[in-house]
């Protein structure tokens, strides 16, 4: 199962990188961010850097793997909160959902 998880993470990372996003892959999750969002002269944007990032986990459920968006809870001690995205074999759908969240106004989808 670990090899399948790593393969899916690498495949999603590649799909996101093809959309101009930067990605860091971990054991059962990845973090994607939009480098364009970090390029700003606005002091507010510099403070929030990297303001556009998304933590995405892959986890088994019902015998198959699925993608989940994750974010920190309302307090420092709270567990991660998650939102279901799609089955892990729907890489294009997962990449599209993540890219839409991380797109900066004026950026266009790089897919033909």
N, C-alpha and C positions, 0 to 999 in steps of 0.2 A: 504493500500500500504506500510506503514512503516514496518509492520510486515513481509511482503514478502521481502522487501529490507534487513531487518536485518537477516532474515533466509538465504538469498542468500549470504550475507557477511560472516555469520558464516560458511556456507557450504564451501565457497571458502577458508576461513581461515583454516579450518580443512584439506582440500585437500593440501594446501601449507605446512602446518605443517607436514603432512605425508611425504613430500619431503625433510624435514630437514630445512625448512625455518622458521624464526621467523615472527610473524604477530601481528600487532596492529590494531584492528577494531574500526572504528569510526561510525558516524551516517549514512553516505552515501558513505563511502570509507574505504579502508584499506591500510596499508603500510606493505609491506613484505620486508624482507632483509635476506641475507645469512650470518649467524654468522661465517661461515668458512672464509669468505672474511675479517672479522675483526681480525682474529687470524694471526698476522704477526709481524715479528721482523723488517721489512723494515720500516724505518722512513717515507717514502712517503705514505705507506699504512696506517700508524697510523694517519697521517694528514688527509687523505681522509675518514677515518672511519666515518660512515659506507658507504663504497664506492659502495657497491652493494645493492641498495634498489629500490623499485618500488612502486609508489603511484598508486592505482587502484580505480576508481570510478564506481559506478553503477548508471545509470540514465535511466529514461523512454524516449522512442522515438517511436512514432507511435503506442502507446498502449501496448508496451511490454518493458521489462527492458534489458539493454545492459551493457557490461563491456567496460571501456575506460582506457587506460594508461594515466597518467597525469604527467606533469613536469612543472617547473616554466618557465615563459617566459624569454626573453632575458634581461629584466630590472626588477628591484625590483618592479616597479609599474605595470608591464605587467600582464594581466590575465593568469591563467593556460592555457597551451596548452594541447590538448588531441589527442589521436589516438584511433580510434575504434578497439576493439579486436574481440568481438563476442557477440551473444545473451547471456543473463544472465543464461539461462537454460543449456548452454553448459559449465558446470563447469569443466569437464575434459580438454576441449580445453583451457579454460582460465588459468587453473592451469599449463598446459603444456607450454603455451606461456610465462607465468611469470617465471616459473622455468628455462626455457631455457635462459632467459635474466640474471637471477641471479646465474646461475651455474658457479662455478670456474673450470678452466681447471683441468682435472683429476677427477672431481666429476662425479658420475654416477647417473642416474635416479634410484630412489628407488622402482619404480613400478615393479612388476614381469613381 
